[in-house]
């Protein structure tokens, strides 16, 4: 059986290659819960997380997460790195600007029986928005952009 660290790294590697089928090999789809603070309102299941990821990839088709620090203890993994990409598509309703962004990224994952069952992640969205759109968006604009068409939770 894979360790929590091996499971997490495999999952991130799959996401970095835009391969949701391979990413599914690292999650317990029936138990999986995720929140991506800023992109998702509340916890979602695996199907909703995949749909959200597809929307993010539409806006940032070259999105990549580079892990700088990673720690694991038992069934838990925490990681820090950077999330970067170019806004060449619509991102949750916001127009494409073609600008690149790079922001800090933090992640927490809980693994059970070699599969991820819970994930909480956050990137510095305000820094991303400033880089992609030239200025920070107001909370109303940011909320409207990221919560559009999100599940009611």
Phi and psi in radians as a Rosetta constraint file:
Dihedral C 1 N 2 CA 2 C 2 CIRCULARHARMONIC -1.234 0.35
Dihedral N 2 CA 2 C 2 N 3 CIRCULARHARMONIC 2.623 0.35
Dihedral C 2 N 3 CA 3 C 3 CIRCULARHARMONIC -1.338 0.35
Dihedral N 3 CA 3 C 3 N 4 CIRCULARHARMONIC 2.905 0.35
Dihedral C 3 N 4 CA 4 C 4 CIRCULARHARMONIC -1.046 0.35
Dihedral N 4 CA 4 C 4 N 5 CIRCULARHARMONIC -0.709 0.35
Dihedral C 4 N 5 CA 5 C 5 CIRCULARHARMONIC -1.120 0.35
Dihedral N 5 CA 5 C 5 N 6 CIRCULARHARMONIC -0.778 0.35
Dihedral C 5 N 6 CA 6 C 6 CIRCULARHARMONIC -1.090 0.35
Dihedral N 6 CA 6 C 6 N 7 CIRCULARHARMONIC -0.716 0.35
Dihedral C 6 N 7 CA 7 C 7 CIRCULARHARMONIC -1.089 0.35
Dihedral N 7 CA 7 C 7 N 8 CIRCULARHARMONIC -0.853 0.35
Dihedral C 7 N 8 CA 8 C 8 CIRCULARHARMONIC -1.084 0.35
Dihedral N 8 CA 8 C 8 N 9 CIRCULARHARMONIC -0.827 0.35
Dihedral C 8 N 9 CA 9 C 9 CIRCULARHARMONIC -1.061 0.35
Dihedral N 9 CA 9 C 9 N 10 CIRCULARHARMONIC -0.710 0.35
Dihedral C 9 N 10 CA 10 C 10 CIRCULARHARMONIC -1.083 0.35
Dihedral N 10 CA 10 C 10 N 11 CIRCULARHARMONIC -0.714 0.35
Dihedral C 10 N 11 CA 11 C 11 CIRCULARHARMONIC -1.098 0.35
Dihedral N 11 CA 11 C 11 N 12 CIRCULARHARMONIC -0.856 0.35
Dihedral C 11 N 12 CA 12 C 12 CIRCULARHARMONIC -1.120 0.35
Dihedral N 12 CA 12 C 12 N 13 CIRCULARHARMONIC -0.714 0.35
Dihedral C 12 N 13 CA 13 C 13 CIRCULARHARMONIC -1.035 0.35
Dihedral N 13 CA 13 C 13 N 14 CIRCULARHARMONIC -0.719 0.35
Dihedral C 13 N 14 CA 14 C 14 CIRCULARHARMONIC -1.127 0.35
Dihedral N 14 CA 14 C 14 N 15 CIRCULARHARMONIC -0.756 0.35
Dihedral C 14 N 15 CA 15 C 15 CIRCULARHARMONIC -1.122 0.35
Dihedral N 15 CA 15 C 15 N 16 CIRCULARHARMONIC -0.667 0.35
Dihedral C 15 N 16 CA 16 C 16 CIRCULARHARMONIC -1.176 0.35
Dihedral N 16 CA 16 C 16 N 17 CIRCULARHARMONIC -0.291 0.35
Dihedral C 16 N 17 CA 17 C 17 CIRCULARHARMONIC -1.867 0.35
Dihedral N 17 CA 17 C 17 N 18 CIRCULARHARMONIC 0.204 0.35
Dihedral C 17 N 18 CA 18 C 18 CIRCULARHARMONIC 1.035 0.35
Dihedral N 18 CA 18 C 18 N 19 CIRCULARHARMONIC 0.637 0.35
Dihedral C 18 N 19 CA 19 C 19 CIRCULARHARMONIC -1.971 0.35
Dihedral N 19 CA 19 C 19 N 20 CIRCULARHARMONIC 1.540 0.35
Dihedral C 19 N 20 CA 20 C 20 CIRCULARHARMONIC -1.227 0.35
Dihedral N 20 CA 20 C 20 N 21 CIRCULARHARMONIC -0.459 0.35
Dihedral C 20 N 21 CA 21 C 21 CIRCULARHARMONIC -1.152 0.35
Dihedral N 21 CA 21 C 21 N 22 CIRCULARHARMONIC -0.757 0.35
Dihedral C 21 N 22 CA 22 C 22 CIRCULARHARMONIC -1.220 0.35
Dihedral N 22 CA 22 C 22 N 23 CIRCULARHARMONIC -0.652 0.35
Dihedral C 22 N 23 CA 23 C 23 CIRCULARHARMONIC -1.033 0.35
Dihedral N 23 CA 23 C 23 N 24 CIRCULARHARMONIC -0.614 0.35
Dihedral C 23 N 24 CA 24 C 24 CIRCULARHARMONIC -1.089 0.35
Dihedral N 24 CA 24 C 24 N 25 CIRCULARHARMONIC -0.413 0.35
Dihedral C 24 N 25 CA 25 C 25 CIRCULARHARMONIC -1.183 0.35
Dihedral N 25 CA 25 C 25 N 26 CIRCULARHARMONIC -0.231 0.35
Dihedral C 25 N 26 CA 26 C 26 CIRCULARHARMONIC -1.935 0.35
Dihedral N 26 CA 26 C 26 N 27 CIRCULARHARMONIC 0.112 0.35
Dihedral C 26 N 27 CA 27 C 27 CIRCULARHARMONIC -2.195 0.35
Dihedral N 27 CA 27 C 27 N 28 CIRCULARHARMONIC 2.656 0.35
Dihedral C 27 N 28 CA 28 C 28 CIRCULARHARMONIC -1.606 0.35
Dihedral N 28 CA 28 C 28 N 29 CIRCULARHARMONIC 1.652 0.35
Dihedral C 28 N 29 CA 29 C 29 CIRCULARHARMONIC -1.004 0.35
Dihedral N 29 CA 29 C 29 N 30 CIRCULARHARMONIC -0.545 0.35
Dihedral C 29 N 30 CA 30 C 30 CIRCULARHARMONIC -1.312 0.35
Dihedral N 30 CA 30 C 30 N 31 CIRCULARHARMONIC -0.471 0.35
Dihedral C 30 N 31 CA 31 C 31 CIRCULARHARMONIC -1.917 0.35
Dihedral N 31 CA 31 C 31 N 32 CIRCULARHARMONIC -0.190 0.35
Dihedral C 31 N 32 CA 32 C 32 CIRCULARHARMONIC -1.067 0.35
Dihedral N 32 CA 32 C 32 N 33 CIRCULARHARMONIC 2.341 0.35
Dihedral C 32 N 33 CA 33 C 33 CIRCULARHARMONIC -2.400 0.35
Dihedral N 33 CA 33 C 33 N 34 CIRCULARHARMONIC 2.411 0.35
Dihedral C 33 N 34 CA 34 C 34 CIRCULARHARMONIC -2.496 0.35
Dihedral N 34 CA 34 C 34 N 35 CIRCULARHARMONIC 2.588 0.35
Dihedral C 34 N 35 CA 35 C 35 CIRCULARHARMONIC -2.369 0.35
Dihedral N 35 CA 35 C 35 N 36 CIRCULARHARMONIC 2.292 0.35
Dihedral C 35 N 36 CA 36 C 36 CIRCULARHARMONIC -1.934 0.35
Dihedral N 36 CA 36 C 36 N 37 CIRCULARHARMONIC 1.709 0.35
Dihedral C 36 N 37 CA 37 C 37 CIRCULARHARMONIC -1.004 0.35
Dihedral N 37 CA 37 C 37 N 38 CIRCULARHARMONIC 2.140 0.35
Dihedral C 37 N 38 CA 38 C 38 CIRCULARHARMONIC 1.802 0.35
Dihedral N 38 CA 38 C 38 N 39 CIRCULARHARMONIC -0.561 0.35
Dihedral C 38 N 39 CA 39 C 39 CIRCULARHARMONIC -1.807 0.35
Dihedral N 39 CA 39 C 39 N 40 CIRCULARHARMONIC -0.451 0.35
Dihedral C 39 N 40 CA 40 C 40 CIRCULARHARMONIC -2.228 0.35
Dihedral N 40 CA 40 C 40 N 41 CIRCULARHARMONIC 2.400 0.35
Dihedral C 40 N 41 CA 41 C 41 CIRCULARHARMONIC -1.607 0.35
Dihedral N 41 CA 41 C 41 N 42 CIRCULARHARMONIC 1.746 0.35
Dihedral C 41 N 42 CA 42 C 42 CIRCULARHARMONIC 1.493 0.35
Dihedral N 42 CA 42 C 42 N 43 CIRCULARHARMONIC -3.075 0.35
Dihedral C 42 N 43 CA 43 C 43 CIRCULARHARMONIC -1.336 0.35
Dihedral N 43 CA 43 C 43 N 44 CIRCULARHARMONIC 2.446 0.35
Dihedral C 43 N 44 CA 44 C 44 CIRCULARHARMONIC -2.241 0.35
Dihedral N 44 CA 44 C 44 N 45 CIRCULARHARMONIC 2.864 0.35
Dihedral C 44 N 45 CA 45 C 45 CIRCULARHARMONIC -1.555 0.35
Dihedral N 45 CA 45 C 45 N 46 CIRCULARHARMONIC -3.098 0.35
Dihedral C 45 N 46 CA 46 C 46 CIRCULARHARMONIC -1.089 0.35
Dihedral N 46 CA 46 C 46 N 47 CIRCULARHARMONIC -0.755 0.35
Dihedral C 46 N 47 CA 47 C 47 CIRCULARHARMONIC -1.071 0.35
Dihedral N 47 CA 47 C 47 N 48 CIRCULARHARMONIC -0.759 0.35
Dihedral C 47 N 48 CA 48 C 48 CIRCULARHARMONIC -1.193 0.35
Dihedral N 48 CA 48 C 48 N 49 CIRCULARHARMONIC -0.639 0.35
Dihedral C 48 N 49 CA 49 C 49 CIRCULARHARMONIC -1.122 0.35
Dihedral N 49 CA 49 C 49 N 50 CIRCULARHARMONIC -0.723 0.35
Dihedral C 49 N 50 CA 50 C 50 CIRCULARHARMONIC -1.110 0.35
Dihedral N 50 CA 50 C 50 N 51 CIRCULARHARMONIC -0.743 0.35
Dihedral C 50 N 51 CA 51 C 51 CIRCULARHARMONIC -1.106 0.35
Dihedral N 51 CA 51 C 51 N 52 CIRCULARHARMONIC -0.709 0.35
Dihedral C 51 N 52 CA 52 C 52 CIRCULARHARMONIC -1.103 0.35
Dihedral N 52 CA 52 C 52 N 53 CIRCULARHARMONIC -0.735 0.35
Dihedral C 52 N 53 CA 53 C 53 CIRCULARHARMONIC -1.084 0.35
Dihedral N 53 CA 53 C 53 N 54 CIRCULARHARMONIC -0.709 0.35
Dihedral C 53 N 54 CA 54 C 54 CIRCULARHARMONIC -1.058 0.35
Dihedral N 54 CA 54 C 54 N 55 CIRCULARHARMONIC -0.690 0.35
Dihedral C 54 N 55 CA 55 C 55 CIRCULARHARMONIC -1.154 0.35
Dihedral N 55 CA 55 C 55 N 56 CIRCULARHARMONIC -0.706 0.35
Dihedral C 55 N 56 CA 56 C 56 CIRCULARHARMONIC -1.113 0.35
Dihedral N 56 CA 56 C 56 N 57 CIRCULARHARMONIC -0.761 0.35
Dihedral C 56 N 57 CA 57 C 57 CIRCULARHARMONIC -1.132 0.35
Dihedral N 57 CA 57 C 57 N 58 CIRCULARHARMONIC -0.486 0.35
Dihedral C 57 N 58 CA 58 C 58 CIRCULARHARMONIC -1.112 0.35
Dihedral N 58 CA 58 C 58 N 59 CIRCULARHARMONIC -0.715 0.35
Dihedral C 58 N 59 CA 59 C 59 CIRCULARHARMONIC -1.431 0.35
Dihedral N 59 CA 59 C 59 N 60 CIRCULARHARMONIC -0.602 0.35
Dihedral C 59 N 60 CA 60 C 60 CIRCULARHARMONIC -2.211 0.35
Dihedral N 60 CA 60 C 60 N 61 CIRCULARHARMONIC 1.265 0.35
Dihedral C 60 N 61 CA 61 C 61 CIRCULARHARMONIC -1.154 0.35
Dihedral N 61 CA 61 C 61 N 62 CIRCULARHARMONIC -0.225 0.35
Dihedral C 61 N 62 CA 62 C 62 CIRCULARHARMONIC -1.928 0.35
Dihedral N 62 CA 62 C 62 N 63 CIRCULARHARMONIC 0.395 0.35
Dihedral C 62 N 63 CA 63 C 63 CIRCULARHARMONIC -0.985 0.35
Dihedral N 63 CA 63 C 63 N 64 CIRCULARHARMONIC 2.391 0.35
Dihedral C 63 N 64 CA 64 C 64 CIRCULARHARMONIC -2.545 0.35
Dihedral N 64 CA 64 C 64 N 65 CIRCULARHARMONIC 2.535 0.35
Dihedral C 64 N 65 CA 65 C 65 CIRCULARHARMONIC -1.980 0.35
Dihedral N 65 CA 65 C 65 N 66 CIRCULARHARMONIC 2.160 0.35
Dihedral C 65 N 66 CA 66 C 66 CIRCULARHARMONIC -1.890 0.35
Dihedral N 66 CA 66 C 66 N 67 CIRCULARHARMONIC 2.125 0.35
Dihedral C 66 N 67 CA 67 C 67 CIRCULARHARMONIC -1.494 0.35
Dihedral N 67 CA 67 C 67 N 68 CIRCULARHARMONIC 2.226 0.35
Dihedral C 67 N 68 CA 68 C 68 CIRCULARHARMONIC -1.786 0.35
Dihedral N 68 CA 68 C 68 N 69 CIRCULARHARMONIC -0.807 0.35
Dihedral C 68 N 69 CA 69 C 69 CIRCULARHARMONIC -2.213 0.35
Dihedral N 69 CA 69 C 69 N 70 CIRCULARHARMONIC 2.410 0.35
Dihedral C 69 N 70 CA 70 C 70 CIRCULARHARMONIC -2.551 0.35
Dihedral N 70 CA 70 C 70 N 71 CIRCULARHARMONIC 2.403 0.35
Dihedral C 70 N 71 CA 71 C 71 CIRCULARHARMONIC -2.398 0.35
Dihedral N 71 CA 71 C 71 N 72 CIRCULARHARMONIC 2.569 0.35
Dihedral C 71 N 72 CA 72 C 72 CIRCULARHARMONIC -2.446 0.35
Dihedral N 72 CA 72 C 72 N 73 CIRCULARHARMONIC 2.459 0.35
Dihedral C 72 N 73 CA 73 C 73 CIRCULARHARMONIC -2.521 0.35
Dihedral N 73 CA 73 C 73 N 74 CIRCULARHARMONIC 2.032 0.35
Dihedral C 73 N 74 CA 74 C 74 CIRCULARHARMONIC 1.048 0.35
Dihedral N 74 CA 74 C 74 N 75 CIRCULARHARMONIC -2.100 0.35
Dihedral C 74 N 75 CA 75 C 75 CIRCULARHARMONIC -1.649 0.35
Dihedral N 75 CA 75 C 75 N 76 CIRCULARHARMONIC 0.200 0.35
Dihedral C 75 N 76 CA 76 C 76 CIRCULARHARMONIC -2.080 0.35
Dihedral N 76 CA 76 C 76 N 77 CIRCULARHARMONIC 2.499 0.35
Dihedral C 76 N 77 CA 77 C 77 CIRCULARHARMONIC -2.314 0.35
Dihedral N 77 CA 77 C 77 N 78 CIRCULARHARMONIC 2.371 0.35
Dihedral C 77 N 78 CA 78 C 78 CIRCULARHARMONIC -2.198 0.35
Dihedral N 78 CA 78 C 78 N 79 CIRCULARHARMONIC 2.520 0.35
Dihedral C 78 N 79 CA 79 C 79 CIRCULARHARMONIC -2.515 0.35
Dihedral N 79 CA 79 C 79 N 80 CIRCULARHARMONIC 2.668 0.35
Dihedral C 79 N 80 CA 80 C 80 CIRCULARHARMONIC -2.361 0.35
Dihedral N 80 CA 80 C 80 N 81 CIRCULARHARMONIC 2.475 0.35
Dihedral C 80 N 81 CA 81 C 81 CIRCULARHARMONIC -2.996 0.35
Dihedral N 81 CA 81 C 81 N 82 CIRCULARHARMONIC -2.623 0.35
Dihedral C 81 N 82 CA 82 C 82 CIRCULARHARMONIC -2.250 0.35
Dihedral N 82 CA 82 C 82 N 83 CIRCULARHARMONIC 2.522 0.35
Dihedral C 82 N 83 CA 83 C 83 CIRCULARHARMONIC -1.928 0.35
Dihedral N 83 CA 83 C 83 N 84 CIRCULARHARMONIC 2.237 0.35
Dihedral C 83 N 84 CA 84 C 84 CIRCULARHARMONIC -2.523 0.35
Dihedral N 84 CA 84 C 84 N 85 CIRCULARHARMONIC 2.670 0.35
Dihedral C 84 N 85 CA 85 C 85 CIRCULARHARMONIC 3.066 0.35
Dihedral N 85 CA 85 C 85 N 86 CIRCULARHARMONIC 3.089 0.35
Dihedral C 85 N 86 CA 86 C 86 CIRCULARHARMONIC -1.958 0.35
Dihedral N 86 CA 86 C 86 N 87 CIRCULARHARMONIC 2.374 0.35
Dihedral C 86 N 87 CA 87 C 87 CIRCULARHARMONIC -1.435 0.35
Dihedral N 87 CA 87 C 87 N 88 CIRCULARHARMONIC 1.323 0.35
Dihedral C 87 N 88 CA 88 C 88 CIRCULARHARMONIC -1.755 0.35
Dihedral N 88 CA 88 C 88 N 89 CIRCULARHARMONIC 0.009 0.35
Dihedral C 88 N 89 CA 89 C 89 CIRCULARHARMONIC -2.369 0.35
Dihedral N 89 CA 89 C 89 N 90 CIRCULARHARMONIC 3.063 0.35
Dihedral C 89 N 90 CA 90 C 90 CIRCULARHARMONIC -1.257 0.35
Dihedral N 90 CA 90 C 90 N 91 CIRCULARHARMONIC 2.264 0.35
Dihedral C 90 N 91 CA 91 C 91 CIRCULARHARMONIC -1.940 0.35
Dihedral N 91 CA 91 C 91 N 92 CIRCULARHARMONIC 1.751 0.35
Dihedral C 91 N 92 CA 92 C 92 CIRCULARHARMONIC 0.882 0.35
Dihedral N 92 CA 92 C 92 N 93 CIRCULARHARMONIC 0.753 0.35
Dihedral C 92 N 93 CA 93 C 93 CIRCULARHARMONIC 1.660 0.35
Dihedral N 93 CA 93 C 93 N 94 CIRCULARHARMONIC -0.283 0.35
Dihedral C 93 N 94 CA 94 C 94 CIRCULARHARMONIC -1.391 0.35
Dihedral N 94 CA 94 C 94 N 95 CIRCULARHARMONIC 2.500 0.35
Dihedral C 94 N 95 CA 95 C 95 CIRCULARHARMONIC -1.232 0.35
Dihedral N 95 CA 95 C 95 N 96 CIRCULARHARMONIC 2.713 0.35
Dihedral C 95 N 96 CA 96 C 96 CIRCULARHARMONIC -1.234 0.35
Dihedral N 96 CA 96 C 96 N 97 CIRCULARHARMONIC 2.432 0.35
Dihedral C 96 N 97 CA 97 C 97 CIRCULARHARMONIC -2.051 0.35
Dihedral N 97 CA 97 C 97 N 98 CIRCULARHARMONIC -0.304 0.35
Dihedral C 97 N 98 CA 98 C 98 CIRCULARHARMONIC 1.376 0.35
Dihedral N 98 CA 98 C 98 N 99 CIRCULARHARMONIC -0.060 0.35
Dihedral C 98 N 99 CA 99 C 99 CIRCULARHARMONIC -1.418 0.35
Dihedral N 99 CA 99 C 99 N 100 CIRCULARHARMONIC 2.577 0.35
Dihedral C 99 N 100 CA 100 C 100 CIRCULARHARMONIC -1.548 0.35
Dihedral N 100 CA 100 C 100 N 101 CIRCULARHARMONIC 2.696 0.35
Dihedral C 100 N 101 CA 101 C 101 CIRCULARHARMONIC -2.435 0.35
Dihedral N 101 CA 101 C 101 N 102 CIRCULARHARMONIC 2.681 0.35
Dihedral C 101 N 102 CA 102 C 102 CIRCULARHARMONIC -2.506 0.35
Dihedral N 102 CA 102 C 102 N 103 CIRCULARHARMONIC 2.277 0.35
Dihedral C 102 N 103 CA 103 C 103 CIRCULARHARMONIC -2.538 0.35
Dihedral N 103 CA 103 C 103 N 104 CIRCULARHARMONIC 2.722 0.35
Dihedral C 103 N 104 CA 104 C 104 CIRCULARHARMONIC -1.052 0.35
Dihedral N 104 CA 104 C 104 N 105 CIRCULARHARMONIC 2.581 0.35
Dihedral C 104 N 105 CA 105 C 105 CIRCULARHARMONIC -2.380 0.35
Dihedral N 105 CA 105 C 105 N 106 CIRCULARHARMONIC 2.298 0.35
Dihedral C 105 N 106 CA 106 C 106 CIRCULARHARMONIC -2.167 0.35
Dihedral N 106 CA 106 C 106 N 107 CIRCULARHARMONIC 2.533 0.35
Dihedral C 106 N 107 CA 107 C 107 CIRCULARHARMONIC -2.536 0.35
Dihedral N 107 CA 107 C 107 N 108 CIRCULARHARMONIC 2.541 0.35
Dihedral C 107 N 108 CA 108 C 108 CIRCULARHARMONIC -2.322 0.35
Dihedral N 108 CA 108 C 108 N 109 CIRCULARHARMONIC 2.338 0.35
Dihedral C 108 N 109 CA 109 C 109 CIRCULARHARMONIC -2.395 0.35
Dihedral N 109 CA 109 C 109 N 110 CIRCULARHARMONIC 2.464 0.35
Dihedral C 109 N 110 CA 110 C 110 CIRCULARHARMONIC -1.976 0.35
Dihedral N 110 CA 110 C 110 N 111 CIRCULARHARMONIC 2.298 0.35
Dihedral C 110 N 111 CA 111 C 111 CIRCULARHARMONIC -2.031 0.35
Dihedral N 111 CA 111 C 111 N 112 CIRCULARHARMONIC 2.400 0.35
Dihedral C 111 N 112 CA 112 C 112 CIRCULARHARMONIC -2.332 0.35
Dihedral N 112 CA 112 C 112 N 113 CIRCULARHARMONIC 2.263 0.35
Dihedral C 112 N 113 CA 113 C 113 CIRCULARHARMONIC 0.948 0.35
Dihedral N 113 CA 113 C 113 N 114 CIRCULARHARMONIC 0.670 0.35
Dihedral C 113 N 114 CA 114 C 114 CIRCULARHARMONIC 1.381 0.35
Dihedral N 114 CA 114 C 114 N 115 CIRCULARHARMONIC 0.161 0.35
Dihedral C 114 N 115 CA 115 C 115 CIRCULARHARMONIC -2.290 0.35
Dihedral N 115 CA 115 C 115 N 116 CIRCULARHARMONIC 2.531 0.35
Dihedral C 115 N 116 CA 116 C 116 CIRCULARHARMONIC -1.267 0.35
Dihedral N 116 CA 116 C 116 N 117 CIRCULARHARMONIC 2.255 0.35
Dihedral C 116 N 117 CA 117 C 117 CIRCULARHARMONIC -2.001 0.35
Dihedral N 117 CA 117 C 117 N 118 CIRCULARHARMONIC -0.301 0.35
Dihedral C 117 N 118 CA 118 C 118 CIRCULARHARMONIC -2.605 0.35
Dihedral N 118 CA 118 C 118 N 119 CIRCULARHARMONIC 2.429 0.35
Dihedral C 118 N 119 CA 119 C 119 CIRCULARHARMONIC -2.549 0.35
Dihedral N 119 CA 119 C 119 N 120 CIRCULARHARMONIC 2.307 0.35
Dihedral C 119 N 120 CA 120 C 120 CIRCULARHARMONIC -2.231 0.35
Dihedral N 120 CA 120 C 120 N 121 CIRCULARHARMONIC 2.172 0.35
Dihedral C 120 N 121 CA 121 C 121 CIRCULARHARMONIC -2.341 0.35
Dihedral N 121 CA 121 C 121 N 122 CIRCULARHARMONIC 2.738 0.35
Dihedral C 121 N 122 CA 122 C 122 CIRCULARHARMONIC -2.699 0.35
Dihedral N 122 CA 122 C 122 N 123 CIRCULARHARMONIC 2.356 0.35
Dihedral C 122 N 123 CA 123 C 123 CIRCULARHARMONIC -2.038 0.35
Dihedral N 123 CA 123 C 123 N 124 CIRCULARHARMONIC 2.827 0.35
Dihedral C 123 N 124 CA 124 C 124 CIRCULARHARMONIC -1.336 0.35
Dihedral N 124 CA 124 C 124 N 125 CIRCULARHARMONIC 1.482 0.35
Dihedral C 124 N 125 CA 125 C 125 CIRCULARHARMONIC -1.114 0.35
Dihedral N 125 CA 125 C 125 N 126 CIRCULARHARMONIC -0.621 0.35
Dihedral C 125 N 126 CA 126 C 126 CIRCULARHARMONIC -1.102 0.35
Dihedral N 126 CA 126 C 126 N 127 CIRCULARHARMONIC -0.717 0.35
Dihedral C 126 N 127 CA 127 C 127 CIRCULARHARMONIC -1.140 0.35
Dihedral N 127 CA 127 C 127 N 128 CIRCULARHARMONIC -0.740 0.35
Dihedral C 127 N 128 CA 128 C 128 CIRCULARHARMONIC -1.028 0.35
Dihedral N 128 CA 128 C 128 N 129 CIRCULARHARMONIC -0.821 0.35
Dihedral C 128 N 129 CA 129 C 129 CIRCULARHARMONIC -1.107 0.35
Dihedral N 129 CA 129 C 129 N 130 CIRCULARHARMONIC -0.723 0.35
Dihedral C 129 N 130 CA 130 C 130 CIRCULARHARMONIC -1.083 0.35
Dihedral N 130 CA 130 C 130 N 131 CIRCULARHARMONIC -0.726 0.35
Dihedral C 130 N 131 CA 131 C 131 CIRCULARHARMONIC -1.234 0.35
Dihedral N 131 CA 131 C 131 N 132 CIRCULARHARMONIC -0.691 0.35
Dihedral C 131 N 132 CA 132 C 132 CIRCULARHARMONIC -1.389 0.35
Dihedral N 132 CA 132 C 132 N 133 CIRCULARHARMONIC -0.579 0.35
Dihedral C 132 N 133 CA 133 C 133 CIRCULARHARMONIC -2.039 0.35
Dihedral N 133 CA 133 C 133 N 134 CIRCULARHARMONIC 0.070 0.35
Dihedral C 133 N 134 CA 134 C 134 CIRCULARHARMONIC 1.462 0.35
Dihedral N 134 CA 134 C 134 N 135 CIRCULARHARMONIC -0.163 0.35
Dihedral C 134 N 135 CA 135 C 135 CIRCULARHARMONIC -2.829 0.35
Dihedral N 135 CA 135 C 135 N 136 CIRCULARHARMONIC 2.724 0.35
Dihedral C 135 N 136 CA 136 C 136 CIRCULARHARMONIC -1.172 0.35
Dihedral N 136 CA 136 C 136 N 137 CIRCULARHARMONIC 2.487 0.35
Dihedral C 136 N 137 CA 137 C 137 CIRCULARHARMONIC -1.472 0.35
Dihedral N 137 CA 137 C 137 N 138 CIRCULARHARMONIC 2.536 0.35
Dihedral C 137 N 138 CA 138 C 138 CIRCULARHARMONIC -1.123 0.35
Dihedral N 138 CA 138 C 138 N 139 CIRCULARHARMONIC 2.781 0.35
Dihedral C 138 N 139 CA 139 C 139 CIRCULARHARMONIC -1.030 0.35
Dihedral N 139 CA 139 C 139 N 140 CIRCULARHARMONIC -0.634 0.35
Dihedral C 139 N 140 CA 140 C 140 CIRCULARHARMONIC -1.152 0.35
Dihedral N 140 CA 140 C 140 N 141 CIRCULARHARMONIC -0.811 0.35
Dihedral C 140 N 141 CA 141 C 141 CIRCULARHARMONIC -1.124 0.35
Dihedral N 141 CA 141 C 141 N 142 CIRCULARHARMONIC -0.731 0.35
Dihedral C 141 N 142 CA 142 C 142 CIRCULARHARMONIC -1.114 0.35
Dihedral N 142 CA 142 C 142 N 143 CIRCULARHARMONIC -0.804 0.35
Dihedral C 142 N 143 CA 143 C 143 CIRCULARHARMONIC -1.067 0.35
Dihedral N 143 CA 143 C 143 N 144 CIRCULARHARMONIC -0.749 0.35
Dihedral C 143 N 144 CA 144 C 144 CIRCULARHARMONIC -1.121 0.35
Dihedral N 144 CA 144 C 144 N 145 CIRCULARHARMONIC -0.700 0.35
Dihedral C 144 N 145 CA 145 C 145 CIRCULARHARMONIC -1.178 0.35
Dihedral N 145 CA 145 C 145 N 146 CIRCULARHARMONIC -0.819 0.35
Dihedral C 145 N 146 CA 146 C 146 CIRCULARHARMONIC -1.501 0.35
Dihedral N 146 CA 146 C 146 N 147 CIRCULARHARMONIC -0.396 0.35
Dihedral C 146 N 147 CA 147 C 147 CIRCULARHARMONIC -1.664 0.35
Dihedral N 147 CA 147 C 147 N 148 CIRCULARHARMONIC -0.080 0.35
Dihedral C 147 N 148 CA 148 C 148 CIRCULARHARMONIC -1.041 0.35
Dihedral N 148 CA 148 C 148 N 149 CIRCULARHARMONIC 2.286 0.35
Dihedral C 148 N 149 CA 149 C 149 CIRCULARHARMONIC 1.042 0.35
Dihedral N 149 CA 149 C 149 N 150 CIRCULARHARMONIC 0.398 0.35
Dihedral C 149 N 150 CA 150 C 150 CIRCULARHARMONIC -1.561 0.35
Dihedral N 150 CA 150 C 150 N 151 CIRCULARHARMONIC 2.661 0.35
Dihedral C 150 N 151 CA 151 C 151 CIRCULARHARMONIC -1.073 0.35
Dihedral N 151 CA 151 C 151 N 152 CIRCULARHARMONIC 2.522 0.35
Dihedral C 151 N 152 CA 152 C 152 CIRCULARHARMONIC -1.373 0.35
Dihedral N 152 CA 152 C 152 N 153 CIRCULARHARMONIC 2.043 0.35
